[in-house]
Amino acid sequence: MGTAPRTGPVVVEVKGNPESLRVVDYAGAEAQRSGAYLMLVRPYHAPTAPLYEPGDPQIMAEADLQAAVEHVRRQAGSGVTVTTAAREGSRLRVLALAARDARLLVLGRQRARGPYRAVTAQRELHLAARVSCPVVVVPTAWRTTTADRGVYVGADGSGLSAEAVGFAYATASARRCHLVVVHSDSGPVRKVVQDDGVTWATTAQLTVAETLAGWSERYPDVKVTRLVTGRSATDALVGASPHAELIVVGAHAGGLPHDPVTRRVLASASCPVAVVKHEPTSDERRRARSAGTDVVVPTS
């Protein structure tokens, strides 16, 4: 059973607009809750045509960071230690480097429509698959409430959701809220009763029980609800998002992750979504080779 305790800072991307400060608030709350320090990161590009630049990009990036620091101080006082980093380079490279020793990377999701939502979600999924820590994507329209919201996690019974389930338990324990484990069985053909007389619901419940084995003993304080549904995993998780505090999903490691459910949840959920990377085990690699399928592996 994995998910060793993570140390290091909570890293958050600063974009320099008022909406992104809500994402900074989210990251600041996570830092306070975990006793970590908060690291504000602002990627920027060096000017390619100085004549048309409105100002020096580094100076502008540092100004955005200073505004974010002042915002944190107004919201949290001295309750959280804050560091900043304005770094030149691509967003992927800068954030991946900043999150190398982090316990959490927090990003904002801007409002988008149509196919651009999927493009944006794939970009965040690409980043989550490359960093070593979980990534939380927060809709910039998100606002915390005092309502009793739970943590929801997708569990498909494979190794892909193993780390996600562990992270969801730890998060629910830290936030003192309930955990809802969502398992979907929405294949094109699903027998209500199998040939051996076992119902699909019983089989699904057994899959969930195997996935959760050991976690309740580790986190006895977490109240767990198991939700087995015939809806697609995407519909179930996105449909739950208005009532959720956080949705947790897994993702494959590697440079080009192909996780359609995770991508769609990132694109459409109305609450923050945590993406927890799964590194394939030696057994999973061996089974994939035997089946003649590809295994997604990390790239540098």
C-alpha positions in Angstrom: 0.0 0.0 0.0 1.6 3.2 -1.2 1.1 6.9 -0.6 4.1 7.7 1.7 3.7 11.0 3.6 4.7 13.9 1.4 6.7 16.8 2.6 7.8 20.1 1.0 5.7 23.1 0.1 2.3 23.6 -1.4 3.1 25.2 -4.8 0.6 27.4 -6.6 0.8 29.0 -10.0 0.2 32.8 -10.0 -1.3 34.3 -13.2 -1.6 37.9 -12.3 -5.4 38.4 -12.5 -8.0 38.8 -9.8 -9.7 35.5 -10.4 -6.4 33.6 -9.9 -6.2 34.9 -6.3 -9.0 32.5 -5.4 -6.7 29.7 -6.4 -4.0 31.2 -4.2 -6.5 31.2 -1.4 -7.2 27.5 -1.9 -3.4 26.8 -1.9 -2.9 28.9 1.2 -5.7 27.0 3.1 -4.0 23.7 2.1 -0.6 25.0 3.4 -2.1 26.0 6.7 -4.0 22.7 7.1 -0.8 20.7 6.4 1.7 22.9 8.2 3.6 23.5 5.0 4.9 26.7 3.5 3.4 28.2 0.5 5.4 28.7 -2.7 4.0 31.2 -5.3 5.4 30.6 -8.8 5.0 32.9 -11.8 6.4 31.5 -15.1 7.3 34.2 -17.7 8.8 34.3 -21.2 11.7 36.5 -22.2 10.7 39.1 -24.7 11.2 38.2 -28.4 10.4 41.6 -29.7 11.2 44.3 -27.1 9.7 47.0 -29.2 6.2 45.6 -28.7 6.5 44.5 -25.1 4.4 46.5 -22.6 7.1 46.1 -20.0 9.9 43.9 -18.8 8.4 40.4 -18.3 10.5 39.6 -15.2 9.5 42.9 -13.5 5.9 42.2 -14.3 6.1 38.7 -13.0 7.6 39.9 -9.8 4.9 42.5 -9.4 2.3 39.8 -9.8 4.0 37.8 -7.1 4.2 40.7 -4.7 0.4 41.4 -5.2 -0.3 37.7 -4.4 1.9 37.8 -1.3 0.0 40.9 -0.1 -3.3 39.1 -0.7 -2.1 36.1 1.3 -1.1 38.3 4.2 -4.5 40.0 4.2 -6.3 36.7 4.2 -4.1 34.6 6.5 -1.9 37.2 8.3 1.3 35.5 9.4 -0.3 32.1 9.7 1.5 30.7 6.7 5.1 31.1 5.5 5.3 32.4 1.9 8.1 32.2 -0.7 8.1 33.4 -4.3 9.7 32.4 -7.6 9.6 34.2 -10.9 11.1 31.9 -13.4 11.7 32.2 -17.1 10.7 29.3 -19.4 7.7 27.3 -20.5 4.8 26.9 -18.1 5.3 23.1 -18.1 9.0 23.2 -17.4 8.8 26.0 -14.7 5.9 24.4 -12.8 7.4 20.9 -13.0 10.7 22.1 -11.7 9.0 24.1 -8.8 6.9 21.0 -7.8 9.8 18.6 -7.8 9.9 18.5 -4.0 6.4 19.7 -3.3 3.6 17.9 -1.5 1.0 19.5 -3.7 0.8 21.6 -6.9 -2.3 23.9 -7.2 -3.4 25.3 -10.6 -6.3 27.4 -11.7 -8.8 26.4 -14.4 -10.1 29.4 -16.4 -13.6 29.5 -17.8 -13.7 27.9 -21.3 -16.3 26.7 -23.7 -16.5 24.1 -26.4 -13.4 22.1 -27.5 -11.1 24.5 -25.7 -12.1 23.0 -22.4 -10.8 19.6 -23.4 -7.6 21.2 -24.7 -7.0 23.0 -21.4 -7.8 19.8 -19.4 -5.3 17.8 -21.4 -2.7 20.4 -20.8 -3.2 20.1 -17.0 -3.3 16.3 -17.2 0.0 16.4 -19.1 1.5 18.4 -16.3 0.0 16.2 -13.6 1.5 13.1 -15.2 5.0 14.5 -15.2 5.3 15.8 -11.6 5.8 13.6 -8.6 3.2 15.2 -6.4 -0.6 15.3 -6.7 -2.0 18.2 -8.7 -5.2 20.1 -7.7 -7.0 22.0 -10.5 -9.3 24.7 -9.0 -12.0 26.4 -11.1 -11.5 30.1 -10.8 -15.2 30.5 -10.1 -15.0 28.1 -7.1 -16.0 29.4 -3.7 -15.7 27.4 -0.4 -18.9 27.1 1.6 -19.8 25.9 5.1 -22.0 23.2 3.6 -21.1 19.6 4.5 -19.3 18.6 1.3 -17.4 15.3 1.0 -14.4 14.1 -0.9 -15.3 11.9 -3.9 -12.8 9.5 -5.5 -13.1 7.4 -8.7 -12.1 3.7 -8.1 -12.1 1.5 -11.2 -10.5 -1.6 -9.5 -7.2 -1.3 -11.4 -3.8 0.0 -10.1 -4.6 3.3 -11.8 -6.8 4.3 -8.8 -4.7 2.9 -6.0 -2.8 6.1 -5.3 -5.9 8.2 -5.8 -7.8 6.2 -3.2 -5.0 6.6 -0.7 -4.8 10.4 -1.3 -8.6 10.7 -1.0 -8.6 8.9 2.4 -5.7 11.1 3.7 -7.5 14.3 2.5 -10.9 13.3 4.0 -9.1 12.6 7.3 -7.3 15.9 7.3 -10.5 17.8 6.4 -12.6 15.8 8.8 -15.2 15.1 6.1 -16.8 12.0 4.6 -15.5 10.1 1.7 -17.6 8.8 -1.3 -16.0 6.0 -3.4 -17.5 6.0 -6.9 -17.2 2.8 -9.0 -18.8 2.7 -12.4 -19.9 -0.4 -14.3 -21.2 1.1 -17.6 -19.9 -1.3 -20.2 -21.8 -1.7 -23.5 -22.9 -5.1 -22.3 -23.7 -5.7 -18.6 -25.5 -8.8 -17.5 -27.8 -8.1 -14.6 -27.1 -11.7 -13.4 -23.9 -13.4 -14.5 -23.7 -17.0 -15.7 -22.7 -18.1 -12.2 -25.7 -16.4 -10.7 -23.8 -13.4 -9.2 -25.3 -10.0 -9.9 -23.2 -7.3 -11.5 -23.8 -5.1 -8.4 -22.3 -7.8 -6.2 -19.3 -8.1 -8.4 -18.9 -4.3 -8.4 -19.1 -4.2 -4.7 -16.5 -6.8 -4.4 -14.2 -4.8 -6.7 -14.7 -1.7 -4.4 -14.0 -3.8 -1.3 -10.7 -5.1 -2.7 -9.7 -1.5 -3.7 -10.4 -0.2 -0.2 -8.8 -3.1 1.6 -6.6 -1.8 4.4 -7.5 1.9 4.1 -10.3 1.9 6.6 -7.9 0.4 9.2 -5.4 3.1 8.5 -8.0 5.9 8.6 -10.7 4.7 11.1 -11.9 8.3 11.5 -13.1 8.5 7.9 -16.8 7.7 7.2 -17.0 6.0 3.8 -19.9 5.7 1.4 -19.6 3.3 -1.5 -21.4 4.3 -4.6 -21.8 1.7 -7.4 -23.4 3.1 -10.5 -24.4 2.0 -14.0 -23.7 5.6 -15.2 -20.4 6.3 -16.8 -17.6 7.3 -14.5 -17.5 10.8 -16.1 -21.2 11.4 -15.6 -21.1 10.1 -12.0 -18.2 12.2 -10.9 -19.1 15.4 -12.8 -22.7 15.0 -11.6 -21.4 14.8 -8.0 -19.2 17.8 -8.3 -21.7 20.5 -7.2 -22.0 18.6 -3.9 -18.3 17.8 -3.5 -15.5 19.5 -1.8 -12.9 17.7 -3.9 -12.9 15.0 -6.6 -9.9 12.7 -6.8 -9.0 10.8 -9.9 -6.0 8.8 -11.1 -3.7 9.4 -14.1 -1.0 7.4 -15.9 2.6 8.6 -15.6 4.3 9.7 -18.8 4.7 12.4 -21.3 1.5 11.8 -23.2 -1.0 10.4 -20.7 -4.2 9.0 -22.2 -6.9 9.2 -19.5 -10.2 10.2 -21.1 -12.2 10.0 -17.9 -9.7 12.2 -15.9 -9.6 14.7 -18.8 -13.3 15.0 -19.0 -13.7 15.4 -15.2 -11.0 18.1 -15.3 -12.9 19.9 -18.1 -16.4 19.8 -16.6 -16.3 19.4 -12.8 -17.6 22.4 -10.9 -15.4 21.8 -7.9 -11.6 21.3 -7.4 -10.2 18.1 -8.9 -7.1 16.3 -7.6 -5.1 14.3 -10.1 -2.9 11.6 -8.5 -0.3 9.9 -10.8 0.0 6.2 -11.0 3.4 4.6 -11.7 3.0 1.2 -13.2 4.3 -1.7 -11.1 6.6 -4.4 -12.4 3.7 -6.8 -12.4 1.5 -4.4 -14.4 4.3 -3.9 -16.9 4.7 -7.6 -17.3 1.0 -8.2 -17.8 0.8 -5.4 -20.3 3.7 -6.9 -22.3 2.1 -10.3 -22.2 -1.1 -8.8 -23.5 0.7 -7.0 -26.2 -0.5 -3.6 -25.0 1.5 -0.4 -24.4 2.6 0.7 -21.0 2.9 4.4 -20.4 6.2 5.1 -18.6 7.7 8.4 -17.2 9.9 10.5 -19.4 12.4 13.0 -18.4 
